[in-house]
Amino acid sequence: MAKAVGIIEVYGLVAAFVAGDAGCKAANVTMEQFDRNKPANADKLAVPLIVTVKFRGSVEDVKMALKAAREAAMQVSGVVTEHVISGPEEGADKMLHLNGLDKS
């Protein structure tokens, strides 16, 4: 089984950088590549881009990182959702490495 993963979706790239920085400073975690999601109702949102920040580490470290990331992102633009996967299976682990930021 792989390391735990913490996933947090935030509004905008700036919030993602702030959240990622706070999470990495708060706990012994590493960060995967950001991912993006432009929702269907993007034109109605104040920030039309949702960015996913993914932390890897022990379950406790991932939870601490998510807490810090949430607090930091709330100071910028807000949080959509977050979740911890304590032991992703191989198939799920492969999906966590996908990202859409380098695609138009």
Protein Blocks (a to p, Z undefined) as FASTA:
>chain_A
ZZdddddddedjklmmmmmmmmmmmpccddddddddddfklmmpmblcdcdddddddfkl
mmmmmmmmmmmmmmmnopfbdcddfbacfklmmmmmgcfklpZZ
